Amino acid sequence: MSLTDLMSGAGLSRYAEVALILFLVAFLGIVWWVFRPSARRRWQEDARLPLDDASTASSRPSAGASHE
């Protein structure tokens, strides 16, 4: 009995199917989060950040900023 015979008889194909379904759910969730109508203004503001001057960009708190 070879390793190939042993692994093909182990029934591990279910793990691949479950992983595919989990990936699909996660992918669709991220796509929905990015393209939902309520996020449109945020993405437009974020797209303009490289073009804005420093005073406008510093008024928005960054994710890593500490609140002292």
One Martini backbone bead per residue (centre of mass of N, CA, C, O) as a GRO file, in nm:
protein
   68
    1MET     BB    1   0.095   0.038   0.025
    2SER     BB    2   0.055   0.356  -0.054
    3LEU     BB    3   0.027   0.685   0.011
    4THR     BB    4  -0.186   0.744  -0.204
    5ASP     BB    5  -0.392   0.532  -0.110
    6LEU     BB    6  -0.423   0.636   0.179
    7MET     BB    7  -0.516   0.934   0.114
    8SER     BB    8  -0.759   0.865  -0.078
    9GLY     BB    9  -0.905   0.690   0.167
   10ALA     BB   10  -0.946   0.923   0.400
   11GLY     BB   11  -1.151   1.163   0.327
   12LEU     BB   12  -1.030   1.480   0.262
   13SER     BB   13  -1.231   1.639   0.068
   14ARG     BB   14  -1.405   1.794   0.277
   15TYR     BB   15  -1.196   2.013   0.353
   16ALA     BB   16  -1.193   2.151   0.077
   17GLU     BB   17  -1.494   2.223   0.069
   18VAL     BB   18  -1.503   2.391   0.329
   19ALA     BB   19  -1.284   2.595   0.248
   20LEU     BB   20  -1.432   2.703  -0.001
   21ILE     BB   21  -1.682   2.808   0.148
   22LEU     BB   22  -1.536   2.999   0.344
   23PHE     BB   23  -1.402   3.171   0.128
   24LEU     BB   24  -1.662   3.263  -0.015
   25VAL     BB   25  -1.789   3.404   0.229
   26ALA     BB   26  -1.556   3.601   0.283
   27PHE     BB   27  -1.549   3.733   0.004
   28LEU     BB   28  -1.845   3.834  -0.001
   29GLY     BB   29  -1.819   4.006   0.257
   30ILE     BB   30  -1.601   4.201   0.151
   31VAL     BB   31  -1.748   4.300  -0.097
   32TRP     BB   32  -1.989   4.416   0.054
   33TRP     BB   33  -1.829   4.614   0.240
   34VAL     BB   34  -1.707   4.785   0.005
   35PHE     BB   35  -1.999   4.818  -0.182
   36ARG     BB   36  -2.162   4.963   0.004
   37PRO     BB   37  -2.342   5.253   0.016
   38SER     BB   38  -2.233   5.369   0.302
   39ALA     BB   39  -1.911   5.367   0.195
   40ARG     BB   40  -1.869   5.574  -0.034
   41ARG     BB   41  -1.768   5.831   0.114
   42ARG     BB   42  -1.518   5.708   0.246
   43TRP     BB   43  -1.371   5.622  -0.018
   44GLN     BB   44  -1.359   5.909  -0.135
   45GLU     BB   45  -1.192   6.033   0.093
   46ASP     BB   46  -0.953   5.830   0.079
   47ALA     BB   47  -0.878   5.898  -0.221
   48ARG     BB   48  -0.795   6.211  -0.138
   49LEU     BB   49  -0.553   6.205   0.064
   50PRO     BB   50  -0.297   6.247  -0.128
   51LEU     BB   51  -0.419   6.550  -0.218
   52ASP     BB   52  -0.410   6.657   0.049
   53ASP     BB   53  -0.330   6.834   0.299
   54ALA     BB   54  -0.205   6.811   0.621
   55SER     BB   55  -0.444   6.941   0.779
   56THR     BB   56  -0.667   6.744   0.685
   57ALA     BB   57  -0.532   6.469   0.758
   58SER     BB   58  -0.493   6.536   1.076
   59SER     BB   59  -0.806   6.545   1.161
   60ARG     BB   60  -0.787   6.245   1.126
   61PRO     BB   61  -0.783   5.968   1.290
   62SER     BB   62  -0.578   5.723   1.353
   63ALA     BB   63  -0.549   5.388   1.425
   64GLY     BB   64  -0.262   5.430   1.607
   65ALA     BB   65  -0.363   5.636   1.793
   66SER     BB   66  -0.326   5.790   2.090
   67HIS     BB   67  -0.522   5.863   2.390
   68GLU     BB   68  -0.414   6.131   2.615
   0.00000   0.00000   0.00000
